[in-house]
Amino acid sequence: MERLLHEMEQRLYGQKTNIRLMAAALLAGGHVLLEGVPGLGKTKMARTLAALTGGEYRRIQFTPDLMPSDITGSAIYHTKENEFQTVYGPVFANIVLADEINRSGPKTQAALLEAMEERQVTINGTTHRLPEPFLVVATQNPLEYEGTYPLPEAQLDRFLFKLVLDYPGEEQERQILKGHVPFATERDQAIAPALSLDEIRAAQAQAAEVVVEDSVIDYITAVIRRTRESKRVQLGASPRAGIAVLMASKAWAALEGRNYVTPDDVKLVARPALRHRLLLTPQAELEGGSSDHIVQETLASVPVPR
C-alpha cells in the first residue's frame, strides 16, 4: 500500500491527504464521493488508482437520458441461439467512476447505489455478483445545480467518505505544469501496477483484523451521538455513520502500519466520513455554518480516551 500511495503522490500533486483517504476507503470496502470544481483531477485520481492496482476501470458519464440498464446491463434475445444472453454493464469493474452523478435522475442514481450497497446486480431475474475489490468513485460539481438531481440524504449515507478537492498550492501547481513540458498525453505514459488485486484483497483482510479497544468504541459512540444533540443540526449521524467511522479508522491505522486504532485515527477520518451525513438547520446555514464546523466542534467537545 505504501508503494501505491507513493506512486499516486508522484502523479497527483497537492492531494496527499485525499489520496490516503481514498486508499483507506479501498481497504475498508467503502465508496467515495469527490466534490470539486472542474479541472482539479477528480477523474485522474480514480483512473490512476485503477491503473496502479491493475484493476478493471470503467467510467460512466451521468446524463439526464442515462437509464439504469446502461449501468447494470441487460438481457438481449438472440434469435439464432433462441435464448437470452446477458450483457454486463460498466458497473462490473473493480473501480467505477460515476462522473457527475447528480446529472441523472433518481432512478438511475438508485441503480448504482443499490449495486454499491448489495455488491450485486439482478439482470432479468438472475443475480450476478460484482468483482472484488469494488470501489465506486462518484464526482459532482459544487457550483452548477441547474438541471441536476441532488442526492438525497439516504443515498449520500451510502458513501464512506465525501472528499472535497481544492486548488493546489503554488509549488504543486508549478509541478503540474512542468509535467507537461514536453507535452505527453497520459495515454503515452504507461502506468505499471504497484500491487495486484490479490495483494489488495490481502490488505483488506489485514485491515479488518485491526484491533479496536472498548475505549475507542465508546469514543466513536459519543461523537456520533453528540452530533444529534446539536441545536444547529436537523439530522444527526446515524448508526451506519458510526460503522463508517469505525471501519475507516481501522483502514487508516492499517495504512499507518499499526494493528490498533487510536483516537487520533478517529479524529482524522471523522470529518470526511460525517460531513455528508449531517443536515443543518436553515438558521445554521444562514449564519454560514457548515457540517465540517459541526464535526470539528463535536470532536472538541467529546473527551478523548487515554
SEFI-107602 format. One record per residue (C-alpha): residue in three letters; x, y, z; residue number from 1. Coordinates in steps of 0.05 Angstrom, whole numbers, plus 32768, in hexadecimal, padded with zeros to 4 digits. Layout:
BEGIN
<sefi residu="ala" px="X" py="Y" pz="Z" num="NUM"/>
...
This chain:
BEGIN
<sefi residu="met" px="8000" py="8000" pz="8000" num="1"/>
<sefi residu="glu" px="803B" py="802F" pz="800D" num="2"/>
<sefi residu="arg" px="8052" py="8022" pz="7FC5" num="3"/>
<sefi residu="leu" px="800C" py="8033" pz="7FAD" num="4"/>
<sefi residu="leu" px="8009" py="8074" pz="7FD5" num="5"/>
<sefi residu="his" px="804F" py="8089" pz="7FBE" num="6"/>
<sefi residu="glu" px="803E" py="807E" pz="7F75" num="7"/>
<sefi residu="met" px="7FFD" py="80A4" pz="7F7A" num="8"/>
<sefi residu="glu" px="801F" py="80DF" pz="7F9D" num="9"/>
<sefi residu="gln" px="8050" py="80E2" pz="7F63" num="10"/>
<sefi residu="arg" px="8017" py="80ED" pz="7F33" num="11"/>
<sefi residu="leu" px="7FE4" py="8115" pz="7F5B" num="12"/>
<sefi residu="tyr" px="8003" py="8153" pz="7F7B" num="13"/>
<sefi residu="gly" px="7FE6" py="8176" pz="7FB7" num="14"/>
<sefi residu="gln" px="7FB4" py="813F" pz="7FC9" num="15"/>
<sefi residu="lys" px="7FDC" py="8115" pz="7FFA" num="16"/>
<sefi residu="thr" px="7FA6" py="8110" pz="802F" num="17"/>
<sefi residu="asn" px="7F6F" py="8101" pz="7FFD" num="18"/>
<sefi residu="ile" px="7F9A" py="80CB" pz="7FDD" num="19"/>
<sefi residu="arg" px="7FA4" py="80A9" pz="801F" num="20"/>
<sefi residu="leu" px="7F5A" py="80AE" pz="8030" num="21"/>
<sefi residu="met" px="7F48" py="808F" pz="7FED" num="22"/>
<sefi residu="ala" px="7F79" py="8056" pz="7FFB" num="23"/>
<sefi residu="ala" px="7F59" py="804E" pz="803F" num="24"/>
<sefi residu="ala" px="7F14" py="8049" pz="801F" num="25"/>
<sefi residu="leu" px="7F2F" py="8013" pz="7FF1" num="26"/>
<sefi residu="leu" px="7F49" py="7FEC" pz="802E" num="27"/>
<sefi residu="ala" px="7F08" py="7FF6" pz="8054" num="28"/>
<sefi residu="gly" px="7EDD" py="7FDF" pz="8019" num="29"/>
<sefi residu="gly" px="7EB9" py="8022" pz="8015" num="30"/>
<sefi residu="his" px="7EAA" py="8054" pz="7FDE" num="31"/>
<sefi residu="val" px="7EBF" py="809C" pz="7FD4" num="32"/>
<sefi residu="leu" px="7E9B" py="80DB" pz="7FBF" num="33"/>
<sefi residu="leu" px="7ECA" py="810F" pz="7FA1" num="34"/>
<sefi residu="glu" px="7EB4" py="8157" pz="7F9F" num="35"/>
<sefi residu="gly" px="7EDB" py="818F" pz="7F7D" num="36"/>
<sefi residu="val" px="7ED9" py="81C0" pz="7F43" num="37"/>
<sefi residu="pro" px="7EED" py="81A6" pz="7EFE" num="38"/>
<sefi residu="gly" px="7F37" py="819C" pz="7EEF" num="39"/>
<sefi residu="leu" px="7F50" py="8187" pz="7F34" num="40"/>
<sefi residu="gly" px="7F5F" py="813F" pz="7F21" num="41"/>
<sefi residu="lys" px="7F22" py="8119" pz="7F3B" num="42"/>
<sefi residu="thr" px="7F20" py="80EB" pz="7EFE" num="43"/>
<sefi residu="lys" px="7F6B" py="80E3" pz="7EFD" num="44"/>
<sefi residu="met" px="7F6B" py="80CE" pz="7F46" num="45"/>
<sefi residu="ala" px="7F3C" py="8094" pz="7F39" num="46"/>
<sefi residu="arg" px="7F5E" py="8080" pz="7EF8" num="47"/>
<sefi residu="thr" px="7FA4" py="8081" pz="7F18" num="48"/>
<sefi residu="leu" px="7F8C" py="8056" pz="7F53" num="49"/>
<sefi residu="ala" px="7F70" py="8023" pz="7F22" num="50"/>
<sefi residu="ala" px="7FB0" py="8021" pz="7EF9" num="51"/>
<sefi residu="leu" px="7FDC" py="8018" pz="7F36" num="52"/>
<sefi residu="thr" px="7FB2" py="7FDF" pz="7F50" num="53"/>
<sefi residu="gly" px="7FAD" py="7FBB" pz="7F0E" num="54"/>
<sefi residu="gly" px="7F62" py="7FBA" pz="7F16" num="55"/>
<sefi residu="glu" px="7F2D" py="7FC2" pz="7EE1" num="56"/>
<sefi residu="tyr" px="7F16" py="800A" pz="7EDB" num="57"/>
<sefi residu="arg" px="7ED6" py="8025" pz="7EBE" num="58"/>
<sefi residu="arg" px="7EBD" py="806D" pz="7EB7" num="59"/>
<sefi residu="ile" px="7E73" py="807D" pz="7EB5" num="60"/>
<sefi residu="gln" px="7E60" py="80C3" pz="7E9E" num="61"/>
<sefi residu="phe" px="7E1E" py="80D3" pz="7EC1" num="62"/>
<sefi residu="thr" px="7DEE" py="80F9" pz="7E95" num="63"/>
<sefi residu="pro" px="7DA3" py="8106" pz="7E99" num="64"/>
<sefi residu="asp" px="7D94" py="80D0" pz="7E66" num="65"/>
<sefi residu="leu" px="7DBD" py="8099" pz="7E88" num="66"/>
<sefi residu="met" px="7D93" py="805C" pz="7E99" num="67"/>
<sefi residu="pro" px="7D9E" py="802A" pz="7ED2" num="68"/>
<sefi residu="ser" px="7DAC" py="7FF2" pz="7E9F" num="69"/>
<sefi residu="asp" px="7DE4" py="801D" pz="7E82" num="70"/>
<sefi residu="ile" px="7E08" py="8013" pz="7EC5" num="71"/>
<sefi residu="thr" px="7DF5" py="7FCD" pz="7EDA" num="72"/>
<sefi residu="gly" px="7DED" py="7FAA" pz="7E97" num="73"/>
<sefi residu="ser" px="7DB3" py="7F86" pz="7E76" num="74"/>
<sefi residu="ala" px="7D9D" py="7F44" pz="7E57" num="75"/>
<sefi residu="ile" px="7D9A" py="7F43" pz="7E0B" num="76"/>
<sefi residu="tyr" px="7D74" py="7F0E" pz="7DE3" num="77"/>
<sefi residu="his" px="7D9C" py="7EEE" pz="7DAB" num="78"/>
<sefi residu="thr" px="7D70" py="7ECE" pz="7D76" num="79"/>
<sefi residu="lys" px="7DA5" py="7E9F" pz="7D5B" num="80"/>
<sefi residu="glu" px="7DB4" py="7E80" pz="7D9F" num="81"/>
<sefi residu="asn" px="7D6B" py="7E87" pz="7DB4" num="82"/>
<sefi residu="glu" px="7D7F" py="7E9F" pz="7DF9" num="83"/>
<sefi residu="phe" px="7D8D" py="7EDC" pz="7E23" num="84"/>
<sefi residu="gln" px="7DD5" py="7EF2" pz="7E2C" num="85"/>
<sefi residu="thr" px="7DEB" py="7F1E" pz="7E65" num="86"/>
<sefi residu="val" px="7E11" py="7F5D" pz="7E52" num="87"/>
<sefi residu="tyr" px="7E36" py="7F78" pz="7E8F" num="88"/>
<sefi residu="gly" px="7E36" py="7FC3" pz="7E9B" num="89"/>
<sefi residu="pro" px="7E71" py="7FEE" pz="7EAF" num="90"/>
<sefi residu="val" px="7E63" py="7FE4" pz="7EF9" num="91"/>
<sefi residu="phe" px="7E85" py="7FA0" pz="7EF3" num="92"/>
<sefi residu="ala" px="7ECB" py="7FBB" pz="7F00" num="93"/>
<sefi residu="asn" px="7EFA" py="7FC3" pz="7F3B" num="94"/>
<sefi residu="ile" px="7EFA" py="800F" pz="7F3A" num="95"/>
<sefi residu="val" px="7EBF" py="8034" pz="7F1D" num="96"/>
<sefi residu="leu" px="7EBF" py="807F" pz="7F12" num="97"/>
<sefi residu="ala" px="7E79" py="809D" pz="7F15" num="98"/>
<sefi residu="asp" px="7E87" py="80E0" pz="7EF6" num="99"/>
<sefi residu="glu" px="7E57" py="8117" pz="7F0A" num="100"/>
<sefi residu="ile" px="7E28" py="80E7" pz="7F2C" num="101"/>
<sefi residu="asn" px="7DF5" py="811E" pz="7F3B" num="102"/>
<sefi residu="arg" px="7DE8" py="8129" pz="7EF0" num="103"/>
<sefi residu="ser" px="7DBC" py="80EB" pz="7EEA" num="104"/>
<sefi residu="gly" px="7D77" py="80DF" pz="7F07" num="105"/>
<sefi residu="pro" px="7D69" py="80BC" pz="7F49" num="106"/>
<sefi residu="lys" px="7D58" py="8079" pz="7F28" num="107"/>
<sefi residu="thr" px="7D9D" py="8075" pz="7F07" num="108"/>
<sefi residu="gln" px="7DC0" py="808C" pz="7F46" num="109"/>
<sefi residu="ala" px="7D9C" py="8057" pz="7F6E" num="110"/>
<sefi residu="ala" px="7DB3" py="8020" pz="7F3E" num="111"/>
<sefi residu="leu" px="7DFC" py="8031" pz="7F4C" num="112"/>
<sefi residu="leu" px="7DF2" py="803B" pz="7F96" num="113"/>
<sefi residu="glu" px="7DCF" py="7FF8" pz="7F9D" num="114"/>
<sefi residu="ala" px="7E0B" py="7FD6" pz="7F7C" num="115"/>
<sefi residu="met" px="7E39" py="7FFC" pz="7FAC" num="116"/>
<sefi residu="glu" px="7E13" py="7FE3" pz="7FE9" num="117"/>
<sefi residu="glu" px="7E02" py="7F9C" pz="7FD5" num="118"/>
<sefi residu="arg" px="7E41" py="7F8E" pz="7FAB" num="119"/>
<sefi residu="gln" px="7E14" py="7F6B" pz="7F79" num="120"/>
<sefi residu="val" px="7DE7" py="7F79" pz="7F3E" num="121"/>
<sefi residu="thr" px="7DA8" py="7F56" pz="7F28" num="122"/>
<sefi residu="ile" px="7D9E" py="7F50" pz="7EDD" num="123"/>
<sefi residu="asn" px="7D60" py="7F2E" pz="7EC1" num="124"/>
<sefi residu="gly" px="7D53" py="7F0C" pz="7F04" num="125"/>
<sefi residu="thr" px="7D9A" py="7EF1" pz="7F0B" num="126"/>
<sefi residu="thr" px="7DC9" py="7F0C" pz="7F40" num="127"/>
<sefi residu="his" px="7E11" py="7F1A" pz="7F2D" num="128"/>
<sefi residu="arg" px="7E48" py="7F29" pz="7F5F" num="129"/>
<sefi residu="leu" px="7E75" py="7F65" pz="7F53" num="130"/>
<sefi residu="pro" px="7EC0" py="7F5B" pz="7F52" num="131"/>
<sefi residu="glu" px="7EEB" py="7F65" pz="7F90" num="132"/>
<sefi residu="pro" px="7F08" py="7F95" pz="7FA1" num="133"/>
<sefi residu="phe" px="7ED0" py="7FC5" pz="7F8C" num="134"/>
<sefi residu="leu" px="7ED6" py="8010" pz="7F94" num="135"/>
<sefi residu="val" px="7EA8" py="8045" pz="7F79" num="136"/>
<sefi residu="val" px="7EC4" py="808C" pz="7F73" num="137"/>
<sefi residu="ala" px="7E8C" py="80BD" pz="7F65" num="138"/>
<sefi residu="thr" px="7E98" py="8106" pz="7F53" num="139"/>
<sefi residu="gln" px="7E6D" py="8144" pz="7F56" num="140"/>
<sefi residu="asn" px="7E78" py="818D" pz="7F47" num="141"/>
<sefi residu="pro" px="7E67" py="81BA" pz="7F83" num="142"/>
<sefi residu="leu" px="7E5A" py="81F7" pz="7F58" num="143"/>
<sefi residu="glu" px="7E28" py="81E3" pz="7F22" num="144"/>
<sefi residu="tyr" px="7DE4" py="81CC" pz="7F3C" num="145"/>
<sefi residu="glu" px="7DB8" py="81DD" pz="7F01" num="146"/>
<sefi residu="gly" px="7D9D" py="819D" pz="7EE1" num="147"/>
<sefi residu="thr" px="7DB8" py="8170" pz="7F18" num="148"/>
<sefi residu="tyr" px="7D98" py="813E" pz="7F48" num="149"/>
<sefi residu="pro" px="7DBA" py="8146" pz="7F8C" num="150"/>
<sefi residu="leu" px="7DC6" py="8104" pz="7FB0" num="151"/>
<sefi residu="pro" px="7D95" py="80FD" pz="7FEA" num="152"/>
<sefi residu="glu" px="7DB0" py="80F1" pz="8030" num="153"/>
<sefi residu="ala" px="7DA0" py="80A6" pz="802F" num="154"/>
<sefi residu="gln" px="7DCB" py="809E" pz="7FF1" num="155"/>
<sefi residu="leu" px="7E04" py="80CA" pz="8009" num="156"/>
<sefi residu="asp" px="7E07" py="809D" pz="8047" num="157"/>
<sefi residu="arg" px="7E1F" py="8065" pz="8019" num="158"/>
<sefi residu="phe" px="7E62" py="8087" pz="800E" num="159"/>
<sefi residu="leu" px="7E99" py="807A" pz="8040" num="160"/>
<sefi residu="phe" px="7EBC" py="80BC" pz="8032" num="161"/>
<sefi residu="lys" px="7EAC" py="80FF" pz="8013" num="162"/>
<sefi residu="leu" px="7EEE" py="811D" pz="7FFD" num="163"/>
<sefi residu="val" px="7EF2" py="8167" pz="7FEA" num="164"/>
<sefi residu="leu" px="7F28" py="8178" pz="7FB8" num="165"/>
<sefi residu="asp" px="7F45" py="81BE" pz="7FBA" num="166"/>
<sefi residu="tyr" px="7F77" py="81E3" pz="7F8E" num="167"/>
<sefi residu="pro" px="7FBF" py="81CD" pz="7F97" num="168"/>
<sefi residu="gly" px="7FF4" py="81F9" pz="7FB6" num="169"/>
<sefi residu="glu" px="8022" py="8223" pz="7F8B" num="170"/>
<sefi residu="glu" px="805B" py="81F0" pz="7F8B" num="171"/>
<sefi residu="gln" px="802D" py="81B6" pz="7F7C" num="172"/>
<sefi residu="glu" px="800D" py="81DC" pz="7F43" num="173"/>
<sefi residu="arg" px="8053" py="81EB" pz="7F28" num="174"/>
<sefi residu="gln" px="8063" py="81A0" pz="7F2A" num="175"/>
<sefi residu="ile" px="8023" py="8191" pz="7F03" num="176"/>
<sefi residu="leu" px="8038" py="81C1" pz="7ECC" num="177"/>
<sefi residu="lys" px="807F" py="81A6" pz="7ECA" num="178"/>
<sefi residu="gly" px="8062" py="8160" pz="7EC0" num="179"/>
<sefi residu="his" px="8047" py="8178" pz="7E7D" num="180"/>
<sefi residu="val" px="8089" py="8192" pz="7E62" num="181"/>
<sefi residu="pro" px="8096" py="8171" pz="7E32" num="182"/>
<sefi residu="phe" px="804D" py="8160" pz="7E28" num="183"/>
<sefi residu="ala" px="803A" py="8117" pz="7E2C" num="184"/>
<sefi residu="thr" px="7FF4" py="80FC" pz="7E31" num="185"/>
<sefi residu="glu" px="7FE4" py="80CE" pz="7E6B" num="186"/>
<sefi residu="arg" px="7FD7" py="8096" pz="7E3A" num="187"/>
<sefi residu="asp" px="8020" py="809B" pz="7E25" num="188"/>
<sefi residu="gln" px="8036" py="8093" pz="7E6D" num="189"/>
<sefi residu="ala" px="8028" py="804B" pz="7E7E" num="190"/>
<sefi residu="ile" px="801E" py="803F" pz="7EC8" num="191"/>
<sefi residu="ala" px="8037" py="7FFD" pz="7EE4" num="192"/>
<sefi residu="pro" px="800D" py="7FE0" pz="7F1C" num="193"/>
<sefi residu="ala" px="802B" py="7FEB" pz="7F61" num="194"/>
<sefi residu="leu" px="8007" py="7FAF" pz="7F7E" num="195"/>
<sefi residu="ser" px="7FD7" py="7F78" pz="7F68" num="196"/>
<sefi residu="leu" px="7F8E" py="7F6E" pz="7F77" num="197"/>
<sefi residu="asp" px="7FA1" py="7F32" pz="7FA2" num="198"/>
<sefi residu="glu" px="7FCE" py="7F5F" pz="7FCB" num="199"/>
<sefi residu="ile" px="7F95" py="7F90" pz="7FD4" num="200"/>
<sefi residu="arg" px="7F67" py="7F5A" pz="7FEC" num="201"/>
<sefi residu="ala" px="7F9D" py="7F43" pz="801D" num="202"/>
<sefi residu="ala" px="7FA5" py="7F8B" pz="8035" num="203"/>
<sefi residu="gln" px="7F59" py="7F91" pz="803E" num="204"/>
<sefi residu="ala" px="7F5A" py="7F51" pz="8069" num="205"/>
<sefi residu="gln" px="7F94" py="7F6D" pz="8091" num="206"/>
<sefi residu="ala" px="7F6F" py="7FAF" pz="809D" num="207"/>
<sefi residu="ala" px="7F32" py="7F89" pz="80B5" num="208"/>
<sefi residu="glu" px="7F5C" py="7F69" pz="80EC" num="209"/>
<sefi residu="val" px="7F73" py="7FAC" pz="8109" num="210"/>
<sefi residu="val" px="7F63" py="7FAD" pz="8154" num="211"/>
<sefi residu="val" px="7F33" py="7FE1" pz="8170" num="212"/>
<sefi residu="glu" px="7F32" py="7FE9" pz="81BB" num="213"/>
<sefi residu="asp" px="7EF1" py="7FF4" pz="81E0" num="214"/>
<sefi residu="ser" px="7F07" py="803A" pz="81F4" num="215"/>
<sefi residu="val" px="7F0E" py="804D" pz="81AA" num="216"/>
<sefi residu="ile" px="7EC9" py="802F" pz="819A" num="217"/>
<sefi residu="asp" px="7EAC" py="8058" pz="81D3" num="218"/>
<sefi residu="tyr" px="7ECE" py="8096" pz="81B6" num="219"/>
<sefi residu="ile" px="7EB0" py="808A" pz="8171" num="220"/>
<sefi residu="thr" px="7E6C" py="807E" pz="8190" num="221"/>
<sefi residu="ala" px="7E70" py="80BF" pz="81B7" num="222"/>
<sefi residu="val" px="7E83" py="80E7" pz="817A" num="223"/>
<sefi residu="ile" px="7E4B" py="80CA" pz="8150" num="224"/>
<sefi residu="arg" px="7E17" py="80D6" pz="8186" num="225"/>
<sefi residu="arg" px="7E30" py="811D" pz="8193" num="226"/>
<sefi residu="thr" px="7E21" py="8131" pz="814B" num="227"/>
<sefi residu="arg" px="7DD8" py="8123" pz="8158" num="228"/>
<sefi residu="glu" px="7DD6" py="8151" pz="8195" num="229"/>
<sefi residu="ser" px="7DED" py="818F" pz="8171" num="230"/>
<sefi residu="lys" px="7DB7" py="81C3" pz="8169" num="231"/>
<sefi residu="arg" px="7DD4" py="81D7" pz="8125" num="232"/>
<sefi residu="val" px="7DCB" py="8191" pz="8109" num="233"/>
<sefi residu="gln" px="7D88" py="817B" pz="80ED" num="234"/>
<sefi residu="leu" px="7D9F" py="8134" pz="80DE" num="235"/>
<sefi residu="gly" px="7DDA" py="8116" pz="8104" num="236"/>
<sefi residu="ala" px="7E07" py="80DB" pz="80F4" num="237"/>
<sefi residu="ser" px="7DE6" py="8096" pz="80F1" num="238"/>
<sefi residu="pro" px="7E01" py="8054" pz="810C" num="239"/>
<sefi residu="arg" px="7E19" py="8046" pz="80C5" num="240"/>
<sefi residu="ala" px="7E44" py="8085" pz="80CC" num="241"/>
<sefi residu="gly" px="7E63" py="8068" pz="810B" num="242"/>
<sefi residu="ile" px="7E74" py="8028" pz="80E5" num="243"/>
<sefi residu="ala" px="7E92" py="8052" pz="80AE" num="244"/>
<sefi residu="val" px="7EBF" py="8077" pz="80DF" num="245"/>
<sefi residu="leu" px="7ED3" py="8035" pz="8100" num="246"/>
<sefi residu="met" px="7EE5" py="8012" pz="80BF" num="247"/>
<sefi residu="ala" px="7F09" py="8050" pz="80A4" num="248"/>
<sefi residu="ser" px="7F31" py="8056" pz="80E4" num="249"/>
<sefi residu="lys" px="7F48" py="800D" pz="80DE" num="250"/>
<sefi residu="ala" px="7F5C" py="8018" pz="8095" num="251"/>
<sefi residu="trp" px="7F82" py="8058" pz="80A6" num="252"/>
<sefi residu="ala" px="7FA7" py="8034" pz="80DF" num="253"/>
<sefi residu="ala" px="7FBA" py="7FFC" pz="80AE" num="254"/>
<sefi residu="leu" px="7FD6" py="8030" pz="807D" num="255"/>
<sefi residu="glu" px="7FFF" py="804C" pz="80B6" num="256"/>
<sefi residu="gly" px="801C" py="8007" pz="80C3" num="257"/>
<sefi residu="arg" px="7FF8" py="7FFB" pz="8105" num="258"/>
<sefi residu="asn" px="7FCB" py="7FC2" pz="811A" num="259"/>
<sefi residu="tyr" px="7FA3" py="7FED" pz="814B" num="260"/>
<sefi residu="val" px="7F77" py="802B" pz="8147" num="261"/>
<sefi residu="thr" px="7F87" py="806B" pz="816D" num="262"/>
<sefi residu="pro" px="7F59" py="80A7" pz="817B" num="263"/>
<sefi residu="asp" px="7F83" py="80CF" pz="814A" num="264"/>
<sefi residu="asp" px="7F6E" py="809F" pz="8113" num="265"/>
<sefi residu="val" px="7F26" py="80AC" pz="8124" num="266"/>
<sefi residu="lys" px="7F30" py="80F8" pz="8123" num="267"/>
<sefi residu="leu" px="7F52" py="80F5" pz="80DF" num="268"/>
<sefi residu="val" px="7F1C" py="80CD" pz="80BC" num="269"/>
<sefi residu="ala" px="7EE0" py="80EC" pz="80E0" num="270"/>
<sefi residu="arg" px="7ED9" py="8129" pz="80B4" num="271"/>
<sefi residu="pro" px="7ED9" py="8107" pz="8070" num="272"/>
<sefi residu="ala" px="7EAE" py="80CF" pz="808C" num="273"/>
<sefi residu="leu" px="7E79" py="80FC" pz="80AB" num="274"/>
<sefi residu="arg" px="7E77" py="813D" pz="8083" num="275"/>
<sefi residu="his" px="7E44" py="8122" pz="8051" num="276"/>
<sefi residu="arg" px="7E19" py="8100" pz="8086" num="277"/>
<sefi residu="leu" px="7E05" py="813D" pz="80AE" num="278"/>
<sefi residu="leu" px="7DCB" py="8169" pz="809A" num="279"/>
<sefi residu="leu" px="7DD0" py="81AF" pz="80B7" num="280"/>
<sefi residu="thr" px="7D95" py="81DA" pz="80CC" num="281"/>
<sefi residu="pro" px="7D83" py="8214" pz="809E" num="282"/>
<sefi residu="gln" px="7D98" py="8245" pz="80D3" num="283"/>
<sefi residu="ala" px="7DDD" py="8225" pz="80D8" num="284"/>
<sefi residu="glu" px="7DE6" py="8229" pz="808D" num="285"/>
<sefi residu="leu" px="7DD1" py="8272" pz="808C" num="286"/>
<sefi residu="glu" px="7E06" py="8280" pz="80C1" num="287"/>
<sefi residu="gly" px="7E3B" py="8262" pz="8093" num="288"/>
<sefi residu="gly" px="7E43" py="8221" pz="80BA" num="289"/>
<sefi residu="ser" px="7E5A" py="81E0" pz="809A" num="290"/>
<sefi residu="ser" px="7E5A" py="8197" pz="80AC" num="291"/>
<sefi residu="asp" px="7EA6" py="8199" pz="80B1" num="292"/>
<sefi residu="his" px="7EA0" py="81CD" pz="80E8" num="293"/>
<sefi residu="ile" px="7E6D" py="81A2" pz="810D" num="294"/>
<sefi residu="val" px="7E9A" py="8164" pz="8109" num="295"/>
<sefi residu="gln" px="7ED6" py="818D" pz="8121" num="296"/>
<sefi residu="glu" px="7EAF" py="81AA" pz="815B" num="297"/>
<sefi residu="thr" px="7E94" py="8165" pz="816D" num="298"/>
<sefi residu="leu" px="7EDA" py="8147" pz="816E" num="299"/>
<sefi residu="ala" px="7EF2" py="8180" pz="819B" num="300"/>
<sefi residu="ser" px="7EB8" py="8176" pz="81CC" num="301"/>
<sefi residu="val" px="7EC0" py="812B" pz="81D6" num="302"/>
<sefi residu="pro" px="7EF6" py="8115" pz="8208" num="303"/>
<sefi residu="val" px="7F2D" py="80ED" pz="81E7" num="304"/>
<sefi residu="pro" px="7F3C" py="80A9" pz="8208" num="305"/>
<sefi residu="arg" px="7F81" py="809F" pz="8225" num="306"/>
